[in-house]
Amino acid sequence: MKTWSSLGPITFVLVGLMLSASGCVVHSGGGYAEGYREGYWDRDHNRYWHDSGWHDCMENDIHCH
């Protein structure tokens, strides 16, 4: 019975490590803006990238084409 009583704490430690490790996200390089250039138009979401942020496209907006 000693083996069953020692498996409980070991199981909790392993499950805890797996849950904490699964929440780690590491960005390499320049962060969020790394893949976008100034004036990039996101057709699917009708927005464009300007000054390191997304801006919604308005009617007759020159940035959205």
Protein Blocks (a to p, Z undefined) as FASTA:
>chain_A
ZZmmmmmmmmmmmmmmmmmmmmpccdehjbjmlmpcehiacfknopadeehiacdddehi
aklZZ
